[in-house]
Amino acid sequence: MYYKFSGFTQKLTGSAPAAAYSPQGLKPGVPAEAPAMVFATPTKMVSEAGSMVEYMGKNKVPELQRLFQAPDGIPIHLKGGVPDRLLYRTTMALTVGGALYCLVALYFAAQPKNK
């Protein structure tokens, strides 16, 4: 026996094989015309671009590899300089502050209410 979801009763109901394999809301077939363009300029097809690849800028990977793989004793999360140190210290301050806030809230929650 075949089943399909009934939108009216919101339950599974018995049905014919053709109805069970044709979900509600989906129409069989391919549209006759192409959809309208979304962007103002058409994009290039892969076959039109050929084997030429254009990069937007200089490849920075070798420089970053030298920076992050240097054995200078600095942890990897601080090798980015001042922005990394600022981000690290802010994260640590928020973590410690949040832990203290949780402990204070737990302390107040554990106190009996005064009448």
N, C-alpha and C positions, 0 to 999 in steps of 0.2 A: 504494500500500500504506500502511496505517496502522500506527503504532507506539505502544506504551505502555511505561512503566517497570514492570518486574517487581520487586516487593518481595522475592521469593524468590531470584532469581538476581542481582539488582542490575544488570541490563542491560536494554537496549531489546529488546522482542520484538514480533513481528508480531501484529496484533489486528484485530478487526472495527471498523468506523467508530464504532459506538455505544460500545464500550469505550474507544476512543482519546479520545473527547470527554467522557468521564466520569472525571475524575481520582480516584485512590484516596483515601479518607479524606473526600471531600466527598459528602454525600448530596443528591440533587436534591430540590427542593421546599421549602416554607416550613413552619416548625413550626406545629402546630395551635393552640398556646396561647402567650400572651405570656410572656416570661421574668419571673422574680420581681424585685421592686424591690430595688435595691442600696442605695439611700439611705433614710433614715428618713422624710424628707418628700418628697412628689412635687414635681417641678419644673414651672414654668409653661410652657405652650406659647407660642409666639410670638404666635399669634392671641389668646391670653388677655391678654397684657401690653399690647396696644394700641400706640399710638405714644408712650406715656410712657416716658422713659428716666430711670433714677435713678442719680445719681453718688454715690460713697462720700464724696467730700470736695471741697474747693475745687480748681479748676483751677490748677495751678502752672506751666503752660507759659509764659505771658507773663513771669512773674518769672524763670524760668530762661533764657528768651531774652534778657532784658535783662542778666542776669548774664554769660552766656557770649558775648554779642555786643558787650560793652562794649570800646571800643578803649583799654585801659589798659596794653598791653604785656606782660601776663602770659600765658604759654602756656596753651592751653585745658585741658591736662591738670592744671594747678595752680590753676585758678580756683575749685575747690571748697573751698579753705581748708586747715586743718590736716590733715584726713584724707587729702586728695589729696597733700599734701607728704609725709606719713608713708608712704603707699603708694608714692609715686615713689621716695623715698630707700631704702626697704626693697627694692624691686625692683632698683634700681641696685646696692645692696650685695650682694645675692644674685647678680646677674649678674657683677659683678667678682670676687666670691669664687669662683663656679663656674668662671670662666675661669682664675683662678690655680690652682685645684685641678686642672683639666684639664692645664695646663702642667706642674705638679709631677708628676702621674701619668704624663704623656708622658716627662718626664725620667727618672723611675725605670724606666719600661718600656724605655727606650733603653740603660740601663746593662747591661753583661754580668753574668751571674750568677757569683758567687764560688764556687769549689769547696772 
